[in-house]
Amino acid sequence: EIKRAIKDYFKLMHIDYFHNLAGIGAYKGLPDLCFFDKRDGCLVFLEVKRPNGFLSPHQDNFRELISMYFVKFLLAKSVDDVINYLKDPNTILKHCNEHTL
């Protein structure tokens, strides 16, 4: 499972993360995980999808909502997407709200 692989990678790399337990009363569109990008201090909301998956309308609305705040959004379809994000110096922002990823 992709989510499990990402969590295992976070544990290996000592990255603090939080898991959203979707269910009754949960905010619609809230991503699966969030973690702190230690490179710039930003909170990253991480939505995990299968390789052919896409964001639901609620998830896309959430991505739009947070674009005005000091946070980032990442859509990952594999653990490699997360690894590449963390290795890419272009994903380090001077101000977390410059854009969403």
JOHUWO-V381988 format. One line per field, one symbol per residue. phi: phi as a letter, one per 40 degrees, with the letter a starting at -180 (. if undefined). A space follows every 10 residues. Layout:
# JOHUWO-V381988
phi = ???
This chain:
# JOHUWO-V381988
phi = .cdccccccd cccfbcabbc ccidgcccgc ccbaaccccb gccbcbbbbc dbcaccdccc ccdcdcccbc abbbbbbacc ccdcdccccc ccbcbdccab b
